[in-house]
Amino acid sequence: MQERLYSAPGCTSEERFGEASAAGETLGERMRRSLEQDIARGDLAPGARLDEKEIAERFGVSRTPVREAFRLLAANGLVELRGRQGAIVREIGVNQLLEMFQVMAELEGLCARLAARRITPAQRAMMSDIHARLEAMGEENDPARFYQINLEFHEVIYEASRNDFLAEQTRSLRNRVGAYRLRVTYLPERVRHTLKEHAEVMEAIFAHDAERAHAAMRAHLTLLGDDLIDFIAQFGKE
């Protein structure tokens, strides 16, 4: 969310911001969601400092809801609160990250398993359309944009699982490791491999083969062989 929210006549900036919020959602919660998306996309990189004043100005609010958003992000493991240093986007060590990827593969595998049993015709069409968009840009050498469209593909599968709690937990973990998953997209041949793996996931889901859908999605998200070695090597350069 890059644009600043300005106040309508007769309203404070916080009241105006609140008009766009979901029913019962505080300003801090809405800001938390927006900042969480920035972190997941890699727009706020691991180790980046979140400037309280700058963010308050960006949203057109006071610092109070900003502090609430920081506390909520910290509770979700996305940032660290370091006293005078303020809020820092949490960095994850390679060992813990690989463990998180392993759990992510199982959660998304379960989403795919349920989607194979519950997907609607409209969701099938959406998956096919998104996959076609990914294929169309496969040669563009724009991993960041590819990653954003890739998120849409996975989001359809979360929705097709028709299990809100599972989808919520999967998104939460995805957002925690989002910046690192983006790095995977930059690995050599990763885009080509992703397209092939997506096709396998789609084929299994469309065939209503729950076991194969689970296995295909789990394999898609599990780093093995050269991909794993290349990914770990990135940490040595930081």
N, C-alpha and C positions, 0 to 999 in steps of 0.2 A: 504494500500500500504506500505509494510514493507521494500521492497528493496530500496536501494539507487540508484539514477540514475546517472551514471557516464558519463563524457563527451567523445565524440568521438574525435579522433585526429583533431586538428585544430578548434574545436568548444568549446565555453564556456559551462559550465554546464547548464546555463540558456537557451542557444540555443538548447542544446540537449533535455532538458526537454520540450522546446517548440515544438520540432518535433513530440512529442507524443500527443500534444494538438489538440483539434478540431479546425477547421478553424475559425480564428477570436477570439479564446479564449486566454485570457492572462494567464501568469503563475499564477498570483494570483487567477484567477477564477478556474483554474485546481486544484490548491492546496485547494481552498475552497471546491470543490466537494469531494476531497479525505478526508479532515478533517471532513466534514459533515457526510460522511459515517462512519468514526471512532466514531463520537458522536452518530449517530443513532444506531450503533451496541453495544454501551456501552463500547467500547474500551477506549474512553475518557469519564470518568464518570462525572456526574454533580458535580461542585465544583472543578474540576481538573484545574490546572494552565497549560496554553500552553506556553512552553518555546520557545521563538523566535529563539534563537541560535540553540537549539537542533533540531527544525523543519527545519530550514534552512539547517543544515547539513544532515538531513534525506533525503531531496529532492535534495540536491546538488545544492542549489541556494543561492543567496545573501539574506539579510534580507528584501529588498524592497518588493518583491512579497509576502513574509510572512506577512508583515504588511497589504498589500492589502487584503490578504485572511482573516486576522483577522477582518478587517473593513467590509468585505462582510458577514462574519459569524455573526457579531454584528448586521448588518442591517436585517438579517434573524431571529434574536432573539435567536441564538444558543449560543452565547458567550456574556460576558460583558467585556468592556474595562475599566480597573480600574487604569488608570494612571501608577504609578510606579509598581503596582502589575502585570501589563500586562493584558493578556486576560485570562479570567476564563470561563470555560464551565458553562453556565447558569443553575442555579437550579430553579425548578418550585415548588411553593407551592401547597399543596394538593388540595385546593379549585379551583385554576386556572387549575390544571392538570385534575381534574374531568370534568371541563367545556370543556377543549380541547379534552378529550376523547369523550365527547358527540358530538362535532362537527365532530371528526374523524369518529364516527359511521355513521353519516349522509352522509359524503363524500364517504366513502367506500360503504355504502348502495346504493348510486347513481351509483357508478362504477358497482356494481353487477347488478343493474336494467338495465343499458345499455348493460352490457355484455350478459345478458339473451337474448337480442334482436340482438346482433351483433357478438357473438363469432363465430370463425371459427373452422372447424374440427381440424386443427393443434393445436389451443389453447385449445380445449377440451382435446386432447391427452396429452398436456403438463400438464394441471391441474390434470388429472388422474394420471399421472406419479409422479408428486410431492406429491400428496396425498398418493400414495402408498409408497413413500420413508418415509414420515412422519409416516405412520402406522408401517412400518418396524422397525423404531427406537423408537417407542412409549414406549418400556420397557427398553430402555438403560439408563434412568435417566441422560440425558445430555440436560438439558433445553436450554443451550446456543446454542448448535448445532441445536436443534429442532427449536429454534427461527429463526435462519438464513435460514433454509429451508422453514419455515413458511412465511418469507418475499417473497420468490420466488413464493409461492402460490398466495399471494395477488398481486404481481407484474403482474402475468398473467391476473388477473381480471382488473387491471388498463389498461393494453394494450388492452384487449378485449372490453373495453368500447368504444374504438376508439374516445376518446375525449381528445386530448392532453392537453388542458388547465385544465380540471378536474384532469387528471392524475398528472400533474405538481403540482397543489395545494394540492392534496392528499399526494403526496410524501413529499412535503415541511413540512406539518404538522406532518406526520409520523416521519420524521427525528427529528423534535423538541421534540417529546415525546418518541423517540425510546428507550432510556435507561430505561425509566419507563415502557414501554410496555414489555421490557425484564424481568423486575421484576415480572410482572403478570405471565409470564411463569413458574416462580418458585413457584407459589402458589400451595397448595395441590390439586391434581386432575385436575389441569388446562390443562395439556397435554391431558388427556383423554377427557375432555370436548371439547377441541379444535378440536380433531379428529371428534367427533360427530357433532359439529357445521359446520366444513368444509364440511362434507358429506351432510348436509342439504343445504348448500349454493350451492354446486355442483349440487345436484339433481334439485334444482330450476332453476339454470342457464341452465343446459342441457335440461330441459323441456321447456325452453323459457318462463318461468313464471316470468315476470319482478317484479310484486308486491311481490311475495313470496321470490324472490332473495333479494330484498331490505330489507324486514323484517328479513330474516335469517341473512344477513350480519350485519345489525344494532344490532340485538340481540347478535351476536357473539362478537361484540366489546363493548357492554355495560356491565359495571361491576355492578352486582346486588347481593343481599343477602350476603352469606358468603364470596364470592370473594371480594366484596367491603369492607367489614369489615376487612378482612385479609390484603388487600392492604393498607388501611388507617393505620392499626396497624404498618406497616413497617416504617412509617414516625416517629412514636414515639420512635423508637430505634436508630434514627440517631442523 
